[in-house]
Amino acid sequence: MTFTVAIAGRPNVGKSTLFNRLVGRRLALVHDRPGVTRDRREAIAEYGDLSFRLIDTAGLEDAPEETLTGRMRKQTEAAIAEADLVLFMIDARAGLTPVDEHFAALLRTADRPVVLVANKAESNAADAGVTEAYALGFGDPIAISAEHGIGMPDLLDVIRDAMPAEEDEGEAREPGDDEADAKPLSVAIIGQPNAGKSTLVNRLIGEERLLTGPEAGITRDAIAVDWEWRGRAFRLADTAGLRRKAKIVDKLERLSAGDAIRVIRFAEIVVLVMDATEPLEKQDRQLADLVASEGRALVLALNKWDLVANKDERLAELKADLQETLTQVRGVPMVPISALSGDGLDRLMEEVMAIHETWNARVPTAALNRWLEAMVARHPPPAVSGRRIRLKYLAQSRTRPPTFYLSCSRPDALPDAYRRYLVNGLREDFGLAGVPIRLMLRRDKNPYEGRKR
């Protein structure tokens, strides 16, 4: 079991900055505004021979459980409960506050080893705050500056001392002994605010891992969760709701949107969660178009299906609309679900696995060229400026998404309509429905070009 370290403290003391510093990447959103972090975020921190699981948490605040702040505190308490070591962070420049003292008392009852970390100690102005920290009773505070990297060796030494000695676990297990050794399939969950993305992830993994509630826009960070379904490892990434760019005026929302787009670019499969009770909006189409432009495989999850009155009529309406507008991924799987009740989730995952297989499909070159000959015989490319365009050779260069190179005499003159004709034929005849297809044109080399007459 990996040694787990949780970072806790009141809002705006620098927890996410320390998290990013320890994991060596800018994963958690950082902003001057208090309370940016809401869910708990996990990553593996590695420093030399030191490796441990690190959890960033929401700021500890005292509030009723039914409020958003109260639900955030429950997420933090859950992280503390599963930690082997808690880094209790205070702001050394601000000194001790009543909130620090309140949650120090809470940590004493948690029965977990606690290391006191006095952050923002890069100047002499923090000396008084570091001295005050002794009053909390957690021993010597570790003075650091998470932003500037000051004090990191001292902090890492304390973490190393808290970790148990490594034990010989017997005969090493060979890779491939079970399916869990396979690289997790990366699935991004995206959609507009309040579409039910976090609820969907919680229902899939079977626990309240992500913060949910009636408020729109609760999720800010993109939170990755490891999960296994039918023996296959997955990494589900919940993302912030993506609104139209024109509506995003707040800097923090821009950071959240950028984080979500980054997740899309690194995902293999993207599940676009849509509210089936609302009219299909332009933003849903734009999100689907963004996924196709990035070359990711797409599955549409029609959430809140249990609230739809005329289900057959609504499904036919959505299919007709998307068939006409999402030409890049014609035939994309569309699965009615209820994230709240769990209806349709097995079928959703089956479609995720099927579209992943299609996204990785490879077509033999011989079959492609027999197909190209038949397509040209059925509908030859038009002559442009009185000159015929000859299509010579077609081959698949890569998968993820399926990408094909077409060798022809005049690639710059081939009309877009004819390219669409070929792409649609590839999709229909080789079972590539629902995934983006790249068709790259290459000029056929003239063997006599450059020779002297």
C-alpha positions as CSV (number, residue, x, y, z in Angstrom):
1,M,0.0,0.0,0.0
2,T,1.4,3.4,-1.0
3,F,2.2,5.8,1.9
4,T,-0.4,8.6,1.8
5,V,0.2,12.2,2.8
6,A,-2.7,14.7,3.1
7,I,-2.3,18.5,3.1
8,A,-4.8,20.2,5.3
9,G,-5.4,23.7,6.6
10,R,-7.7,26.7,6.4
11,P,-8.3,28.3,3.0
12,N,-5.6,30.3,1.2
13,V,-2.6,29.1,3.2
14,G,-0.9,27.6,0.1
15,K,-2.0,24.0,0.1
16,S,-2.4,23.7,-3.6
17,T,0.9,25.5,-4.2
18,L,2.7,22.9,-2.0
19,F,0.9,20.1,-3.8
20,N,2.1,21.3,-7.2
21,R,5.6,21.8,-5.8
22,L,5.8,18.2,-4.4
23,V,4.3,16.5,-7.5
24,G,6.5,18.6,-9.8
25,R,3.6,19.7,-12.1
26,R,1.0,22.4,-12.0
27,L,-1.9,20.1,-11.5
28,A,-4.0,21.9,-8.9
29,L,-5.5,25.3,-9.7
30,V,-3.8,28.2,-7.8
31,H,-5.5,31.6,-7.3
32,D,-5.4,34.4,-4.7
33,R,-9.1,33.9,-4.0
34,P,-9.7,31.7,-0.9
35,G,-11.5,28.4,-1.4
36,V,-10.4,27.6,-4.9
37,T,-9.9,23.9,-4.1
38,R,-13.2,22.0,-3.4
39,D,-12.6,18.4,-4.2
40,R,-9.6,16.4,-3.0
41,R,-7.0,15.9,-5.7
42,E,-4.5,13.0,-5.6
43,A,-1.1,12.4,-7.3
44,I,2.1,10.6,-6.8
45,A,5.0,12.7,-5.5
46,E,8.5,11.6,-6.3
47,Y,11.7,13.1,-5.0
48,G,14.8,11.0,-5.6
49,D,14.2,7.7,-3.9
50,L,11.1,9.0,-2.1
51,S,7.7,8.2,-3.6
52,F,4.3,8.7,-1.9
53,R,0.6,9.4,-2.6
54,L,-0.2,13.1,-2.0
55,I,-3.7,14.5,-1.4
56,D,-4.6,18.2,-1.8
57,T,-7.8,19.1,0.2
58,A,-10.3,21.9,0.4
59,G,-9.7,24.6,3.1
60,L,-11.0,23.6,6.5
61,E,-13.9,25.8,7.5
62,D,-16.6,25.4,10.1
63,A,-20.1,25.3,8.5
64,P,-23.3,23.3,8.6
65,E,-23.0,19.9,6.8
66,E,-25.8,20.7,4.3
67,T,-24.0,23.7,2.9
68,L,-21.4,23.6,0.1
69,T,-18.7,24.5,2.6
70,G,-19.8,21.8,4.9
71,R,-19.7,19.2,2.1
72,M,-16.2,20.4,1.2
73,R,-15.1,19.9,4.8
74,K,-16.5,16.3,4.7
75,Q,-14.2,15.7,1.7
76,T,-11.3,17.0,3.6
77,E,-12.1,14.8,6.6
78,A,-12.3,11.8,4.3
79,A,-8.8,12.6,3.0
80,I,-7.5,12.9,6.6
81,A,-9.1,9.6,7.6
82,E,-7.2,7.7,4.8
83,A,-3.9,9.5,5.3
84,D,-0.8,8.0,7.0
85,L,0.5,11.5,7.6
86,V,-1.1,14.9,7.7
87,L,0.7,18.1,6.8
88,F,-1.2,20.8,8.7
89,M,-0.4,24.1,7.0
90,I,-0.6,27.6,8.4
91,D,0.3,31.0,7.0
92,A,3.4,32.1,8.9
93,R,3.0,35.7,7.8
94,A,-0.6,35.9,9.1
95,G,0.3,34.1,12.3
96,L,-2.1,31.8,14.2
97,T,-5.8,32.5,13.8
98,P,-8.8,31.1,15.7
99,V,-9.6,29.0,12.7
100,D,-6.1,27.4,12.8
101,E,-6.6,26.6,16.5
102,H,-10.1,25.2,15.9
103,F,-8.9,22.7,13.3
104,A,-5.7,21.8,15.2
105,A,-8.1,20.5,17.9
106,L,-10.0,18.6,15.2
107,L,-6.7,17.0,13.9
108,R,-5.8,15.9,17.5
109,T,-8.9,13.8,17.5
110,A,-8.2,12.3,14.1
111,D,-5.6,9.9,15.5
112,R,-3.2,10.6,12.6
113,P,0.5,11.7,12.8
114,V,0.6,15.5,12.1
115,V,3.5,17.6,10.9
116,L,3.0,21.4,11.3
117,V,4.1,23.3,8.2
118,A,4.5,27.1,8.4
119,N,4.2,28.3,4.8
120,K,5.1,31.7,3.3
121,A,8.2,31.9,5.5
122,E,10.5,33.4,2.9
123,S,10.9,36.7,4.7
124,N,11.7,37.9,8.2
125,A,8.0,39.0,8.5
126,A,7.1,35.3,9.1
127,D,9.4,34.7,12.1
128,A,6.8,35.7,14.6
129,G,4.2,33.4,13.0
130,V,6.6,30.5,13.1
131,T,7.2,31.1,16.8
132,E,3.5,31.3,17.5
133,A,3.0,27.9,15.8
134,Y,4.7,26.1,18.7
135,A,1.5,26.8,20.7
136,L,-0.5,24.3,18.6
137,G,1.4,21.5,20.3
138,F,2.5,19.6,17.1
139,G,6.2,20.0,17.8
140,D,8.7,22.0,15.7
141,P,7.0,23.7,12.8
142,I,8.7,23.2,9.4
143,A,9.2,26.7,7.9
144,I,8.8,26.6,4.1
145,S,7.9,28.7,1.1
146,A,5.9,26.5,-1.2
147,E,6.0,29.2,-3.9
148,H,9.7,29.6,-3.9
149,G,10.8,26.0,-2.9
150,I,12.4,27.1,0.4
151,G,12.5,24.4,3.1
152,M,11.6,21.5,0.8
153,P,14.5,19.3,1.9
154,D,13.5,19.7,5.6
155,L,9.9,18.8,4.8
156,L,10.9,15.8,2.7
157,D,13.2,14.5,5.5
158,V,10.3,14.6,7.9
159,I,8.1,12.7,5.4
160,R,10.8,10.1,4.9
161,D,11.2,9.6,8.6
162,A,7.4,9.0,9.0
163,M,7.4,6.3,6.2
164,P,7.7,2.7,7.3
165,A,10.8,0.8,6.3
166,E,10.5,-1.1,3.1
167,E,9.8,-4.7,3.5
168,D,10.6,-7.6,1.2
169,E,7.2,-8.6,-0.3
170,G,8.5,-12.0,-1.5
171,E,8.8,-13.0,-5.1
172,A,8.2,-10.2,-7.5
173,R,5.1,-10.3,-9.5
174,E,5.6,-10.5,-13.2
175,P,4.0,-7.8,-15.3
176,G,0.9,-9.2,-17.0
177,D,-0.1,-11.5,-14.1
178,D,-3.5,-9.9,-14.2
179,E,-5.5,-7.2,-16.0
180,A,-4.7,-4.6,-13.3
181,D,-1.2,-4.4,-14.8
182,A,-2.6,-2.9,-18.0
183,K,-2.3,0.8,-18.5
184,P,-5.5,2.4,-17.3
185,L,-7.9,3.6,-20.0
186,S,-8.1,7.4,-19.7
187,V,-11.7,8.7,-19.8
188,A,-12.6,12.3,-19.5
189,I,-16.1,13.3,-18.3
190,I,-17.1,16.7,-19.8
191,G,-20.2,18.8,-20.2
192,Q,-21.9,22.0,-19.3
193,P,-22.3,23.1,-15.6
194,N,-24.9,21.0,-13.6
195,A,-25.2,18.3,-16.3
196,G,-24.4,15.6,-13.6
197,K,-20.7,14.8,-14.3
198,S,-19.5,14.4,-10.7
199,T,-22.7,12.5,-9.9
200,L,-21.9,10.1,-12.8
201,V,-18.4,9.5,-11.6
202,N,-19.5,8.9,-8.0
203,R,-22.1,6.4,-9.2
204,L,-19.6,4.5,-11.4
205,I,-17.0,4.1,-8.6
206,G,-19.6,3.4,-5.9
207,E,-18.7,6.1,-3.4
208,E,-19.1,9.8,-2.8
209,R,-15.6,10.6,-4.0
210,L,-16.5,13.9,-5.7
211,L,-18.3,16.9,-4.3
212,T,-21.9,17.2,-5.7
213,G,-24.9,19.3,-5.0
214,P,-27.6,21.5,-6.5
215,E,-25.3,24.4,-7.1
216,A,-24.0,24.8,-10.7
217,G,-20.2,24.9,-11.2
218,I,-19.1,23.1,-8.0
219,T,-16.2,21.3,-9.7
220,R,-13.2,23.5,-10.5
221,D,-10.2,21.2,-10.7
222,A,-10.1,18.3,-13.1
223,I,-10.0,15.3,-10.6
224,A,-8.7,12.0,-11.8
225,V,-10.0,8.8,-10.1
226,D,-8.7,5.3,-10.6
227,W,-11.3,2.6,-11.0
228,E,-11.8,-0.9,-12.3
229,W,-14.8,-2.2,-14.3
230,R,-15.0,-5.9,-15.3
231,G,-11.3,-6.4,-14.8
232,R,-10.3,-3.4,-16.8
233,A,-8.4,-0.5,-15.2
234,F,-9.8,3.0,-15.9
235,R,-8.8,6.5,-14.9
236,L,-11.9,8.7,-14.8
237,A,-11.3,12.5,-15.0
238,D,-14.1,14.7,-13.8
239,T,-13.9,18.2,-15.2
240,A,-15.4,21.6,-14.6
241,G,-18.5,22.6,-16.5
242,L,-17.6,24.2,-19.8
243,R,-19.7,27.2,-20.7
244,R,-19.6,29.3,-23.9
245,K,-16.4,31.3,-24.1
246,A,-18.3,34.6,-24.3
247,K,-19.9,33.9,-20.9
248,I,-16.6,33.3,-19.1
249,V,-15.4,36.5,-17.6
250,D,-14.0,35.3,-14.3
251,K,-10.3,34.4,-14.3
252,L,-10.8,31.4,-12.0
253,E,-13.4,30.0,-14.4
254,R,-11.0,30.5,-17.3
255,L,-8.4,28.5,-15.4
256,S,-10.9,25.7,-14.7
257,A,-12.0,25.7,-18.4
258,G,-8.3,25.5,-19.5
259,D,-7.8,22.6,-17.1
260,A,-10.8,20.7,-18.6
261,I,-9.5,21.3,-22.2
262,R,-6.1,20.0,-21.2
263,V,-7.7,16.8,-19.8
264,I,-9.6,16.4,-23.2
265,R,-6.3,16.6,-25.1
266,F,-4.7,13.8,-23.0
267,A,-7.7,11.5,-22.8
268,E,-8.4,8.5,-24.9
269,I,-12.2,8.5,-24.6
270,V,-14.4,11.5,-23.8
271,V,-17.9,11.1,-22.4
272,L,-19.9,14.2,-23.0
273,V,-22.7,14.4,-20.4
274,M,-25.8,16.2,-21.6
275,D,-28.9,17.1,-19.7
276,A,-31.6,15.2,-21.6
277,T,-34.4,17.3,-20.1
278,E,-33.0,20.5,-21.6
279,P,-33.0,21.6,-25.3
280,L,-29.9,20.6,-27.2
281,E,-27.7,23.7,-27.0
282,K,-25.0,25.0,-29.4
283,Q,-22.5,24.6,-26.6
284,D,-23.0,20.8,-26.5
285,R,-22.3,20.6,-30.3
286,Q,-19.2,22.8,-29.9
287,L,-17.9,20.5,-27.1
288,A,-18.5,17.5,-29.3
289,D,-16.7,19.3,-32.2
290,L,-13.8,20.1,-29.9
291,V,-13.4,16.5,-28.9
292,A,-13.5,15.4,-32.6
293,S,-11.0,18.2,-33.5
294,E,-8.6,16.8,-30.9
295,G,-8.9,13.3,-32.4
296,R,-10.5,11.8,-29.3
297,A,-13.1,9.1,-29.3
298,L,-16.5,10.3,-28.1
299,V,-19.5,8.9,-26.3
300,L,-22.7,10.9,-25.6
301,A,-24.3,10.3,-22.2
302,L,-27.9,11.6,-22.1
303,N,-28.3,12.1,-18.3
304,K,-31.5,12.6,-16.3
305,W,-33.2,10.2,-18.7
306,D,-35.6,9.1,-15.9
307,L,-37.1,12.7,-16.0
308,V,-37.8,12.6,-19.7
309,A,-41.6,12.2,-20.5
310,N,-41.7,10.9,-24.1
311,K,-38.5,8.9,-24.3
312,D,-38.8,7.5,-27.8
313,E,-39.7,10.9,-29.3
314,R,-36.9,12.7,-27.5
315,L,-34.3,10.1,-28.5
316,A,-35.3,10.3,-32.2
317,E,-35.1,14.1,-32.0
318,L,-31.6,14.1,-30.5
319,K,-30.3,11.5,-33.0
320,A,-31.6,13.4,-36.0
321,D,-30.2,16.7,-34.7
322,L,-26.7,15.3,-33.9
323,Q,-26.6,13.2,-37.1
324,E,-26.9,16.4,-39.1
325,T,-24.6,18.6,-37.0
326,L,-21.8,16.2,-35.8
327,T,-20.6,15.1,-39.3
328,Q,-17.0,14.7,-38.0
329,V,-18.1,11.8,-35.8
330,R,-21.2,10.5,-37.6
331,G,-22.6,7.5,-35.8
332,V,-21.3,8.5,-32.4
333,P,-22.8,6.3,-29.6
334,M,-25.6,7.9,-27.6
335,V,-26.6,6.3,-24.3
336,P,-29.6,7.4,-22.2
337,I,-28.6,7.2,-18.5
338,S,-29.5,8.3,-15.0
339,A,-26.4,9.1,-13.0
340,L,-28.6,9.5,-9.9
341,S,-30.2,6.0,-10.0
342,G,-27.4,4.2,-12.0
343,D,-29.6,3.2,-14.9
344,G,-27.8,2.7,-18.2
345,L,-24.3,2.9,-16.7
346,D,-23.2,-0.7,-17.8
347,R,-24.3,0.1,-21.3
348,L,-22.4,3.4,-21.2
349,M,-19.2,1.5,-20.2
350,E,-19.8,-1.1,-22.9
351,E,-20.0,1.7,-25.5
352,V,-16.8,3.2,-24.1
353,M,-15.0,-0.1,-24.6
354,A,-16.5,-0.5,-28.1
355,I,-15.6,3.0,-29.3
356,H,-12.0,2.6,-27.9
357,E,-11.6,-0.5,-30.1
358,T,-12.9,1.4,-33.1
359,W,-10.5,4.3,-32.3
360,N,-7.6,1.8,-32.4
361,A,-8.8,0.0,-35.5
362,R,-6.3,-0.7,-38.4
363,V,-7.3,-1.5,-41.9
364,P,-5.0,-3.6,-44.2
365,T,-3.5,-1.7,-47.1
366,A,-4.6,-4.2,-49.7
367,A,-8.2,-3.9,-48.6
368,L,-8.0,-0.1,-48.7
369,N,-6.7,0.0,-52.2
370,R,-9.4,-2.4,-53.5
371,W,-11.9,-0.2,-51.8
372,L,-10.4,3.0,-53.3
373,E,-10.6,1.5,-56.8
374,A,-14.3,0.6,-56.3
375,M,-15.0,4.1,-54.9
376,V,-13.3,5.8,-57.9
377,A,-15.1,3.6,-60.4
378,R,-18.4,4.4,-58.7
379,H,-17.8,8.2,-58.6
380,P,-14.5,9.5,-60.2
381,P,-13.0,12.7,-58.8
382,P,-14.1,15.7,-60.9
383,A,-11.7,17.3,-63.5
384,V,-10.4,20.7,-62.3
385,S,-9.4,23.3,-64.8
386,G,-9.8,20.6,-67.5
387,R,-7.3,18.3,-65.8
388,R,-8.1,14.9,-64.3
389,I,-7.1,14.2,-60.7
390,R,-5.7,10.7,-60.4
391,L,-6.0,8.8,-57.0
392,K,-3.1,6.4,-56.8
393,Y,-2.7,4.8,-53.4
394,L,-4.3,4.7,-50.0
395,A,-2.7,3.5,-46.7
396,Q,-3.4,3.9,-43.0
397,S,-0.5,5.6,-41.3
398,R,-1.7,5.5,-37.7
399,T,-4.5,4.8,-35.3
400,R,-6.0,6.8,-32.4
401,P,-7.8,8.3,-34.4
402,P,-7.6,6.3,-37.7
403,T,-5.4,8.4,-40.1
404,F,-5.1,7.7,-43.8
405,Y,-2.7,9.0,-46.4
406,L,-4.0,9.3,-50.0
407,S,-1.5,9.6,-52.8
408,C,-2.9,11.6,-55.7
409,S,-1.7,13.7,-58.6
410,R,-3.1,17.1,-57.5
411,P,-3.9,17.1,-53.8
412,D,-4.5,20.9,-53.6
413,A,-7.2,20.6,-56.3
414,L,-9.2,17.7,-54.8
415,P,-12.6,19.2,-53.8
416,D,-13.6,19.1,-50.1
417,A,-16.8,17.4,-51.1
418,Y,-14.9,14.5,-52.6
419,R,-12.8,14.2,-49.5
420,R,-16.0,13.9,-47.5
421,Y,-17.2,11.3,-49.9
422,L,-14.1,9.2,-49.2
423,V,-14.2,9.7,-45.4
424,N,-17.9,8.8,-45.2
425,G,-17.1,5.7,-47.3
426,L,-14.3,4.7,-45.0
427,R,-16.5,5.1,-41.9
428,E,-19.4,3.1,-43.4
429,D,-17.4,0.3,-45.2
430,F,-14.8,-0.4,-42.5
431,G,-16.9,0.0,-39.4
432,L,-15.4,3.3,-38.2
433,A,-18.6,4.9,-37.1
434,G,-18.4,7.4,-34.2
435,V,-14.7,8.2,-34.4
436,P,-12.9,11.1,-36.1
437,I,-11.1,10.1,-39.3
438,R,-8.1,11.9,-40.7
439,L,-7.5,11.8,-44.5
440,M,-4.2,13.4,-45.4
441,L,-3.4,14.1,-49.1
442,R,0.1,13.5,-50.5
443,R,1.3,14.5,-53.9
444,D,2.3,11.5,-56.1
445,K,5.9,11.8,-56.9
446,N,6.7,12.2,-60.6
447,P,9.7,9.8,-61.4
448,Y,10.8,12.1,-64.3
449,E,10.6,15.3,-62.4
450,G,14.0,17.1,-62.3
451,R,15.5,15.1,-65.1
452,K,17.2,16.9,-68.0
453,R,15.6,16.5,-71.3
